Amino acid sequence: MRNVQLPDPRNENILININGKLYPREEARISVFDSVVQGGDAVWEGLRIYNGKVFMLEEHIDRMISSAKAMAFTEIPSRDYIKEEVFKTLHANKMYDESHIRLTLTRGKKVTSGMSPHFNQYGPTLIVLAEWKKPVYSSEGIKLITSSIRRNPPQCVDSKIHHNNLINNILAKIEANLAGVDDAVMLDIDGFVSETNATNIFLVDNGAIKTPFADSCLPGITRRNVINLAKENNMEMEEKRISIAEMYIADEVFVTGTMGEISPVLNIDGRTIGSGEKGEVTSNVLALYREKAKSQGVVIPRS
């Protein structure tokens, strides 16, 4: 018998929503014929819950629907249905703060094994997986390496599609695990910084905030919030091509994402970044982001 330890023991008894029905954790199943099992054929979003509100819910649903359209899904649930199932799941688990949803839409079950979407005749599968989950990275800082695995360029699989085929990212994460660090920086095919295996990345140089163009990286929703917050607060903000050497010599580096919010990077490939501690600009960005996240969002309606 394996000794399995959950990161948060409260998640042992969660209820998981699959196509509108709630199942206990150990009974939540999808078909072996489902497209996400057959080929990672699905799209997904991460949602964070603060103070009884779902932060950036409409924006995440917009991206999910856009990704499904780009993947040529023939059936896409309505945004009202998606929101209804999100709220139903949160009420069932009594989750109104410090929680996170992995929202997945697959092309659905196939009538037989194979790649062709012609085999998908059952309609899509919507999975709402809500867990108790605080930000997954330390707000005091993380360490990175540079991965040998390249981030897909648009001519391969466009990163604008938020799809479930994440093998590149997983391989990069394996390299980070083997190196004993938190995550891995992924470069594009020209050798410029794209993002990490799980987050967007920013640097600070003489007070100016810079981040890679969203060419070979996901144009993340947290990334967009940080860019907008910087501009609204008169911080210098630039999107540009960035080499890994520029990361090494930056005054500060931080990463962004729904799962982890804003986390300072203290070390990349053995190089200490700046002072080796969370910097002033990163601290300011984190404070602005948390203020927005905890004050805005779609209120979870009473059941």
C-alpha positions in Angstrom: 0.0 0.0 0.0 1.4 3.3 -1.0 1.8 6.1 1.6 0.1 8.9 -0.2 0.2 12.4 1.4 -2.0 15.1 0.0 -0.5 18.7 0.0 -3.7 19.8 1.9 -5.6 17.1 3.8 -8.8 18.9 3.3 -8.8 17.8 -0.3 -9.3 14.2 0.7 -13.1 14.6 0.7 -13.7 17.1 -2.1 -16.4 16.7 -4.7 -15.5 16.9 -8.3 -17.8 18.0 -11.1 -17.9 16.1 -14.3 -20.5 17.2 -16.9 -22.7 18.6 -14.1 -22.6 15.7 -11.7 -20.7 15.7 -8.5 -18.5 12.8 -7.5 -16.3 12.1 -4.4 -12.6 12.3 -5.2 -12.1 8.6 -5.4 -15.1 8.0 -7.7 -14.5 10.8 -10.2 -13.7 9.1 -13.5 -13.8 9.9 -17.2 -13.8 7.4 -20.0 -10.6 5.8 -21.4 -12.1 6.9 -24.8 -12.1 10.5 -23.8 -10.0 12.8 -26.0 -7.9 14.1 -23.2 -6.8 10.5 -22.4 -6.4 9.6 -26.1 -4.2 12.6 -27.0 -4.3 15.4 -24.6 -7.1 16.9 -26.7 -8.6 19.4 -24.4 -8.3 23.0 -23.2 -8.0 24.2 -19.6 -8.0 27.2 -17.2 -6.9 27.8 -13.7 -9.1 30.0 -11.5 -8.3 31.3 -8.0 -10.9 32.1 -5.4 -10.5 35.1 -3.0 -12.9 36.4 -0.4 -16.1 34.8 -1.9 -15.2 35.9 -5.5 -13.7 34.1 -8.5 -10.9 36.4 -9.8 -10.9 37.1 -13.6 -13.6 34.5 -14.2 -15.0 36.1 -17.4 -11.5 36.5 -18.8 -10.7 32.8 -18.2 -13.9 31.7 -19.7 -13.2 33.9 -22.7 -9.8 32.2 -23.2 -11.2 28.7 -22.7 -13.9 29.3 -25.4 -11.3 30.9 -27.7 -9.0 28.0 -27.3 -11.8 25.5 -28.0 -12.7 27.4 -31.1 -9.0 27.4 -32.3 -9.0 23.6 -31.7 -12.1 23.3 -33.8 -14.4 21.9 -31.1 -17.8 21.3 -32.7 -19.6 21.8 -29.4 -18.7 24.3 -26.7 -20.8 24.8 -23.5 -22.3 28.3 -23.0 -20.5 30.6 -20.7 -23.6 30.7 -18.4 -23.4 26.9 -18.1 -19.7 26.9 -17.3 -20.2 29.6 -14.6 -23.2 27.7 -13.2 -21.0 24.5 -12.8 -18.1 26.5 -11.3 -20.5 28.0 -8.7 -22.2 24.6 -8.0 -18.8 23.0 -7.4 -17.6 25.8 -5.0 -20.9 25.6 -3.0 -20.7 21.8 -2.8 -17.2 22.1 -1.3 -17.8 25.2 0.7 -14.8 26.9 -0.9 -14.9 30.6 -0.8 -11.3 31.6 -0.2 -7.8 30.1 -0.5 -8.9 27.7 -3.2 -8.1 27.0 -6.9 -10.1 25.4 -9.7 -8.6 23.4 -12.6 -11.3 23.9 -15.3 -11.0 21.5 -18.2 -13.0 21.1 -21.4 -12.2 18.0 -23.5 -13.4 17.3 -27.0 -15.3 14.4 -25.3 -15.6 10.7 -25.6 -14.8 8.9 -28.8 -16.7 5.9 -30.3 -13.3 4.2 -30.9 -9.6 4.8 -30.4 -8.0 7.2 -32.9 -7.0 10.8 -33.5 -9.9 11.9 -35.7 -12.4 14.2 -34.2 -15.0 12.4 -36.3 -15.0 9.8 -33.6 -16.2 12.3 -31.0 -19.9 11.8 -31.0 -20.9 12.2 -27.4 -20.3 15.9 -26.9 -17.6 17.6 -24.8 -16.6 16.8 -21.2 -16.5 19.6 -18.7 -14.4 19.0 -15.5 -14.5 21.4 -12.6 -11.8 20.3 -10.1 -11.8 22.6 -7.0 -9.1 22.2 -4.4 -8.0 23.9 -1.2 -4.8 25.5 -2.5 -2.8 28.5 -1.4 -0.3 30.0 -3.9 2.1 27.2 -4.8 5.4 29.1 -4.8 7.1 30.8 -1.9 6.5 34.6 -1.9 10.0 34.9 -0.5 11.7 33.4 -3.6 12.3 30.5 -5.9 15.3 29.0 -7.9 15.3 28.2 -11.6 17.5 26.5 -14.2 17.4 26.9 -17.9 15.8 23.9 -19.6 17.1 22.1 -22.7 13.5 21.8 -23.9 12.3 24.5 -26.2 8.9 26.2 -25.9 6.7 25.6 -29.0 6.7 28.4 -31.5 3.5 29.4 -33.4 4.5 27.3 -36.4 4.4 24.2 -34.3 1.7 24.5 -31.7 0.6 28.1 -31.0 1.0 29.0 -27.3 -2.1 31.2 -27.7 -4.1 28.0 -27.5 -4.3 27.0 -23.8 -4.3 23.2 -24.5 -3.7 20.2 -22.4 -0.8 18.7 -24.4 1.8 19.8 -21.9 4.6 17.3 -22.6 7.2 20.0 -23.3 6.5 21.7 -20.0 6.5 18.4 -18.1 9.9 17.5 -19.6 11.2 20.9 -18.6 9.8 20.4 -15.1 11.6 17.0 -14.8 14.9 18.8 -15.5 14.1 21.3 -12.7 13.2 18.5 -10.3 16.5 16.6 -11.1 18.4 19.9 -10.5 16.7 20.4 -7.2 15.2 23.7 -8.1 11.6 25.0 -8.3 11.0 25.3 -12.1 12.8 25.8 -15.4 13.2 28.7 -17.8 12.2 27.6 -21.4 13.7 29.3 -24.3 12.2 29.8 -27.8 13.7 28.1 -30.9 15.9 31.2 -31.4 17.4 30.9 -27.9 15.5 33.8 -26.3 13.6 33.5 -23.0 10.0 32.6 -23.4 8.6 31.7 -20.0 9.1 28.9 -17.4 7.4 25.5 -17.6 4.5 26.9 -15.5 4.6 30.7 -15.4 5.3 33.9 -17.3 8.6 35.7 -16.4 9.6 39.3 -15.9 12.9 41.1 -15.1 13.6 44.5 -13.6 16.5 46.6 -14.9 17.2 50.0 -13.3 13.6 50.1 -12.2 12.2 49.2 -15.6 10.1 46.1 -15.9 10.6 43.9 -19.0 9.0 40.7 -20.2 9.3 38.5 -23.3 6.9 39.1 -26.2 4.0 36.6 -26.1 5.2 34.9 -29.3 6.3 31.5 -27.9 4.8 31.9 -24.5 1.2 31.9 -23.2 -0.1 35.5 -22.9 -1.2 34.8 -19.4 -4.0 36.6 -17.6 -1.8 37.3 -14.6 0.9 38.5 -17.0 -1.6 40.9 -18.5 -2.7 42.1 -15.0 0.9 42.8 -14.1 1.5 44.8 -17.4 -1.6 46.8 -16.8 -0.9 47.4 -13.1 2.6 48.6 -14.0 1.4 51.1 -16.5 -1.4 52.3 -14.3 1.1 53.0 -11.5 3.6 54.8 -13.7 6.1 52.0 -13.8 8.2 51.7 -16.9 7.0 48.5 -18.7 8.4 47.0 -21.9 7.8 43.8 -23.9 11.0 42.7 -25.8 13.2 39.9 -26.7 15.2 38.9 -23.7 18.3 36.6 -23.6 19.1 34.4 -20.6 22.2 36.5 -19.9 19.9 39.5 -19.4 18.1 37.5 -16.7 21.4 36.6 -15.0 22.4 40.3 -14.6 18.9 41.7 -13.9 18.3 43.6 -10.6 15.2 41.5 -10.0 13.3 38.7 -11.7 9.8 37.4 -10.9 7.3 35.0 -12.3 3.6 35.3 -12.6 0.6 32.9 -12.8 -2.8 32.2 -11.4 -1.6 29.2 -9.4 1.3 31.0 -7.8 0.5 34.7 -8.1 3.8 36.7 -8.1 7.0 35.0 -6.9 10.5 36.5 -6.9 13.3 34.5 -8.5 16.5 34.5 -6.4 18.8 32.3 -8.6 18.9 31.1 -12.2 21.5 28.5 -13.3 23.5 29.1 -10.1 23.7 32.9 -10.6 22.3 35.0 -7.8 19.8 37.5 -9.1 20.3 41.0 -7.8 20.7 41.0 -4.0 19.5 37.4 -3.8 16.3 38.6 -2.0 12.9 39.8 -3.0 13.3 43.2 -4.6 11.4 46.5 -4.1 9.7 46.4 -7.5 8.7 42.8 -7.1 7.2 43.6 -3.7 5.3 46.6 -5.1 3.9 44.5 -8.0 2.9 41.7 -5.6 1.1 44.2 -3.3 -0.8 45.8 -6.2 -1.7 42.4 -7.6 -3.0 41.0 -4.3 -5.0 44.2 -3.6 -6.7 43.8 -7.0 -7.2 40.0 -6.7 -8.8 40.3 -3.2 -11.1 43.3 -4.1 -12.3 42.3 -7.6 -13.8 39.3 -9.2 -17.2 37.7 -9.8 -19.1 37.2 -6.6 -20.1 33.6 -6.0 -23.9 33.8 -5.8 -25.7 32.3 -2.8 -26.9 28.7 -3.5 
